[in-house]
Amino acid sequence: MLWSLAKVVLFLCIVAALALFGASLSETGGTLRLWVFNQEFTLGPLAGIIALALLLLAMWLILRLSGLLVATFRFLNGDETALSRHFDRSRERRGYQALSEGLIALAGGETTLAMARAKTAERLLHKPELTALLTAQAAEASGDSRTATEAWKQLLGHEETRFVAVRGLMRQKLAEGDTSTALKLAERALALKPRHSETQDIVLKLQTEGGDWRGARQTLSEKLRTGELPRSVYRRRDALLALQEAKTILDEGSTPEARDAAIEANKLSPDLIPAATLAARAMIDKGDIKGATRVLKKAWEAQPHPDLAGAFAEIAPTETPAERLRRFDALLSRRPDHEETRLTRAELLLAAEDFTAAEAALGAVPEDHPTQRALAILAAARRGQGAPDEVVRELLARALTAPRGPEWCCEACAATHDRWGPVCSSCNGFDTLVWKDADRPHALRPALRPELAPLLFAPALGIQKPAPVAEPVAEEVVEPEPAPPKSAPQEPDLPPPGLTPDEILRRVN
């Protein structure tokens, strides 16, 4: 109301000022003489200004008329759109101005203004491939998914904007959580532009999350072919996908195909621990003992791991602890000073009841890197040597609060996993799990139950793994009994994995 009143008052002031100016000019003396075609014209000051304004108006009309004549001449010469372009020139200028204002408003976060300018530009320009794109982006920024979806669908009818429209709809479906439809849209977008790196990554991510390992391998091959992925990275990730494909086939019960897929995964990346263990087990099933041994030795030389030791033990499941200790020398000698080598050798010596040698095999591991596994093995070795209860209980107390040691940790989100997988279950990162100590404090990590001393359990010992216990419960330590004489060795009643350190020590005795 006040603004309307102010505009009326301003208009009246301008009219009054012009009237006063004209009156002052009419009262001013002097004349203006003009000669046109030998005719003399005498004008006063006010009449002269009016004549000048009429002259400028006439010149403008002449220019407009000349433009119309040129457009008519072009139309008569065969240019069918010459006249329409002439009359639409002003409208297009206003339309492009509205479009530029909408883009600036969108960049500045003014989504409501951007959508309003997009509607104005659409009314003036009649070019939906431009205005609908601005509308879709502004609607997405403001959270209006319905308007954005309608705008993206409108862009599907134009060839030059079809790829952008498919990607926009794909983002909408991803935001809604409809990954199956998003994958189909991503594959369609990739078919339109096969070399688009971001779309390739989205397709690969959705395929791995959905368990389509074969399709993911094809997408990975396409990234290599288009030069978007180095060959070394490709071989590593292709091995991961081949490994998961082998596991899927194995779960479905197709053993021959699973064996071939597991061996292929190991060939693609020999240092990949899960691939080596799966390939070794496939070779064991085929009776290829030498091949399984060779695969595990090569992987152990790259990175010692408890899973590799477990698979190596499965090569000869009926051997005695002494025979197993001798056979493991060929594997452990590959990395003799590694922490995992020391722990594995100590476990084997515990199984052979050589408790003094087991403690010596540990070396400085319990002091330099005191983990649950290392302290449990040390406690078992001390108990086997007849150490006092106070010493054993101190080790047990330390083991209960000690860190778990190396785990499968995600380099992207630092989440820990009890099993390896190609995709992090926490952040969905692909190929982000590495075997290392967790970055988070032990008290903040999930309470995953470690399997202590996994090599103590051979089928020849007649011991089976029990179901995991829900919570660790400390039990009272039982007084040790004299160890049996070496001349008459007996098979030890060794603890199964997944128990507390107190239970381990009690069962060792």
N, C-alpha and C positions, 0 to 999 in steps of 0.2 A: 504493500500500500504506500509506504513512504517513498519507495524507489519510483513507483509510477508517478506520484505527485512531483518528485524531483525532476523527472524527465519532462513533464508538462511545463514546469516553471522554467527549465532550461530552454525549451523550445520557444517560449514566449520572450525570453530575454534575447535570444538570437534574432527573432523577428523584429523586436524593438530596436536592436542595434543596427540591423540592416536598414530600417526605416529612417533612423536618425542619420545614418551615413548617406542615404540617398537625398535626404532633405538638405544636408550640408553641401552636397555636390551641386544640387540644383541652385543654391544660393551663391555658389562660388562663381566669380566672373571668369571670362575667357571662353574661347571657342576652339573647335577642332575642325580644320578644313581638309577635305579629301577630294582628290581629282581621280575620277574613274571614267575612262572612255570619253575624255574631254568634257566630263560633267563634274561640277563643283558641288560638294556637299559640306554644309556647315553644321557641326554637331556641338552640343554642349557637353560638359563633363559627364553627366549621368547618361546621356544618350550615347556618348562614346564608349562607356564601359559596357552598356547593353549591346552595342554593335560588336564589340570585341567578343563578348560571350556568344553572340549569334554566329560569328565567324568561326569560332572554335567548334561549335556544334555542327556547323555545315561541313567543316573539314572531317569531323568524325563520321558523319553520315556518308561522305564521299568514300572514305576508307572502307566502311562496312559494305557499301554498295559495290565497290571494286572487288572486294573479296567474294561477294555473292556472284558477281559476273564471272570471276575466274572459276569458281566452283561449278557454275552452270556450263561454262565452256568445257571443263573436264568431263562433266556428266554427258554432254553431247558427243564427246570423243570416246565414250565407252566406259568411263569410270563410274560404275553404278553406285558407289558409296560416297561420291564426292559431295553431293548436297547434304547427305545425312551427317557426314563428318563436319561439314561447315556449321550446321545448326547445333551439333552436339559438342562443339569444342569448349564452350563455356561450361557446360554441364560436366564434362570430363575433368576440366580443370578443378572444379569444386569437389568432384568425387575423389580425385587423387589427393587433394588437400585434406579431405576427411580421412582418407586411408592413412596418410602420413601422420596425422594427429592421433589416429588410433594406435599406430605402431609405437609412437612415442609414449602414449599413455600406458600401453602394455608393458613397455620397458621400465616405466616408472612405478609399476604396481597398481595403477588405477584401472582395475579390470572393468568396473561399471562404465567408466567413460570410454574405454576401448571398445566395449560391445556396442555402445550407442553410436560411436563413430563408424563402426563396421556396418551397422544398419544403414546409416546415411550414405556411405560409400557404395553399398550394394544397390540402393535405390537410384543413385546417380550413374554408376558405372555399368551395372548389369554384367559384372565379371565375377561369378561366384568362386572361381578358382583362386581369386585374391581375397575377396571379402569373407568367404566361408572359412578360409584358413585363419584369418585374424579372429573371427568369431570363435572358432574351435579352441585356439590357444588362450583367448581371454576367458572362455568358459572353463577350461581346465584349470587356469590359475585361480579362478573364483570358486572352484569346487562344484560347478554346475555340470555334472556328468551327463545329464540327459541332453542338454543343449550341445555339449561338446560331441556327443555320439551322433546326433543328427547332422551336425556340421561335417564331421568326418565322413559320414555316409554320403553326403552331398558331393564331397570331393572325389568319391570313388568313380563317378561318371566321367572324369576328365583324365586323360592319359598322363598328362604332365604332373598331376597331383595324386595319382593312384597310389604310388609307393608311400608318400607322406600320409595319406589317409589310412592305409593299412597299418602303418606303424602307430598312428594315433589311436586306432581302435584296439591295437594290441596293448598299448599302455593302459587303456581303459579297462580291459579285461584283467590285466595284471593287478591293477589297483583294486578290482573287485574280488580277486582271488580265484578267478576262473582260468586256471593254468592250462587246461586242455584246449579251450578255445584260443587262448593266447598263443599256444604252441602252433596251432594251425595257421593263425594269422602271421606269426613270425616266419613260418615256412613259406607262406605265400609272398611275404615281403622279400624274403631271401631269393625266391624265384625271380622276382622283378629286378633285383640288384644283387647278383651272387657275390660281388666283391665288397659288399658293405660290412665292415668289420664289426660294428656294434650289433647289427642284427645277427651275425654269425655267433657272437658271444651269447646273445639272448637265447637263440635256438639251442646252443650247446648246453647252456645252464638248465633250460626247461627239460631237455631230453635226459640229462643226468638226474635231475630231481624226480623225473617220472620213471626212471629205470629203463629207458630205451637205450641200452648200451650200444647196440648195433647201429642205430641211427646216429648216436653221438659220435661213433667212430667215423661215419661217413661225413658228418659235419666237420670233424677235425681234419679229415683228409682234404676237404674243400678249403679249409683255412690254410693248409700247407700249400695247396695248388695255387691259390691266389696270392701267396707270399705274405700272408698276415701272421704267420707263425714260424719261428725258426725250426729247423729240422730236429735239433737236439731236444727241444721242448716237445715237439710233436711225438717223437719216439717214446719219451717218458709218459706222456698223457695217453698215448694210444695203448701203452702197456697197462696203464691203470684201467682203461675201459675194457681191454681184452680180459683182464683179470676178473672184473665184475661180471662180464659176459660168461666167463667160465664158471663162476660161482652160481650164476642163475641157472645155467644148464645143469650143473651138478644138483642143485636143489630140485630140479624137475625130474631127476632120475636118469638122464641120458648120459651114462658114464663114459662111453667112448668119445662122444663129442666134448664132454667136459675135460677129459684128459688132453685132447689135442688143443683145446683153447687154453688150458693152463700152461702147457708147454710153450705155446705161441707167446703168451704173455711174458713168460720168463725169458724167451729169446729176445723180445723187444726191449726188456730192461732187466738184465741179469742181477742188478744190485737191489731190485725191489723185493723187500722181505716177504710180503704176502704172496707175490708171484712165485718166488723161489720155493716157499713151503708148499704151495698148492701144486706146483709142477713136480716137486720131489715126491709128494704123496701119489700123484698120478703115475709117476714112473714106478713107484713101489708096487702099485696095483698091477702094472703091466709086467712086473718082474725085472725091470731094468734097475738093478741095485747100483751098478756102477754109474749110470746116468744120474740117479738121485744123489749119490754121494758127491759127484762132481758139481752138481748144481748147488748143493748146500755149502760145500767148501768155498766155492766162488763167492756166494752171498755172504758167508761168515767173514771172509777176508775183506769185503767191502764194509760191513757193519755187523758185528756180533749181536745176536738177538735171542731171547729165550725161545721164540717160536721156531727158529732154525735148529736149536738144540733139541727141542721136542720132536721135530720132524726127523732129525738124525737118529734119535732114539728109536723111532718107529721102524727103522730099516731092519733091526734085529730085535724084535720084541721079546724073544724067549731067552736072551742071553743073561748070564749072571752078572751081578754088580762088578765083579773083577774083570770079566770079559768086556763089559761095557766101558769101563775105565780105560782099558787098553785100546779099544777101538776109537774112543773119543780123542785120543792123543793126536791122531791125524787131523782132526778138525781144530782142536784147541791150539795146536802149534802154529796155526796161521796168524793168530793175534795173541801171543802168549801174555802180554802185559796189559791187555784190555780188562776193564772191570768186569764185564760180562763173562770173559774167559775165566777169571779167578772165581767168580761166584759159581759158575757151572762146574768147574773142577772140584770146588769144595763140596758141592752137592753130591757129585759122584763118589767122592771119598767118604762122605757120610753114609751113602748107601753101602759102601764096602766096609763100613765100621772102622775106618782108619781115622779116628777123631783128631789125633795130633796132626796128621798130614792135612786134614781139612782146615784146621785153624791156620796152619802155615800157608796153605794155598790162598786163603783170604788176604794175607799180607796186611797192608795198612788200609784196606778198603773200609772196615768198620769205623776207623777214626777219620779218614779223609772224606768219606761219603757215607755217613751212617744212614742207611735206609732200613725199612722194615725187613726186607729180605736178607740183607747182610747181617743185621743184628740177630735175626732168628737163626740163621745158620751158625753164627758164632755161639749163640746160647746152646744150641744142640751139640756143637762140638765140645763146649766146656762141660756140659752135663755128661756127655759120653766119657770124658776124662775124669769124672768124679769130682768136679769143682764144688765148692760149698754152695749151699742154697742162696746165701746172700749175694754171691756173684751172679748166679743165674737169674735171680729175681731182679737185680739191677738191670741186666741186659733186657729182660722182658719188659720192664717199665719203660726203658728207652725205646724198645721196638713198638710199643703201643702208641707212642706219640711221634714216632719218626716219620719222615716223608716216605712216600711210596716208591720214590726213585723214578727212572725214566718211564714215560707214558706216551701214548699217542696224543699229541697236543696240536691244536689248530694254530697256525702262525697268524691267522687273521683276527680271531676273536679270543684266543688263549683258552678255549674250552678243551677239557680233557675227555678222552673216550677210552672205554675198556677194550674196544676192538678197532682195528683199522678199517677205513672205508674211503672211497674216492671223494666223497662229499661230506663236509662237516655238517652234522645234524643240528648244530646251533646256528651257524650263519650261512649255511648252504654254499660255503666256499669249495671250489673244486681244486683238488690236489694241494691241500693246505695242511694235511696231517703229517707231522714229523715225530720221530722217536727221540724224546728229550725230557729233561726235568721240567715240570710245570712251572710257569712263571708266577702263578698265584700262590699265596701261602697255603700250607697243608690244611689249615683249619677252614679255609674258604672253599676248598675243592669238594666236589661231590664225594660221598662216602662210598667209593668203589672198593670192593674187596680184592686185595691182591692174592695171587696164588703163589705161596711161598714154596720154594724148593720143588719146582715142577718135575725135575728129572729123577726124583726119588721113587717114582711110581711106574714100575715096569710090570707088564702082565706076568712075567716070571715070578714076581714077588707075591702074586695073588692079591693085590691091593686095588681097590676101585675108588674112584673119586666120588665123594658124597655130594649131596645137594648143598649149595652155599648157605652159610648161616646168616641170619638177618642182621645180627649185631654181635660185635666181638665181646665175649665174656671171659674174663680171666678165671682160671681154675687154680686150685691149690696145687702146688708142686709136690710131686711124690718123690720120696727118697730114692736115689738111684740104686739099682742092683748091680752086682759085679758083672762085668762084661764077660761073655762066653770066651773060652780059650780059642786062640787062633787055630789050633789044630783041629777043632771041631766047629767050623763056622756054621752059623745058623742064619736063616733068612730073617732080617729085621722086620719087626712090625712098625713100618715107617708111617708117618702121618700123611693123610691125604691133603691136597691143596685146599685153600680157602679157609683154614682154621687159624685160630689165634696163636700167638707164639707160645702161650702156656700149654695149649693143647698139643702143639707140635712136640714140645719137650716131654710132655707126659707120655705121648705115644712112642717117642723114640726109645723110652726106657721100657 
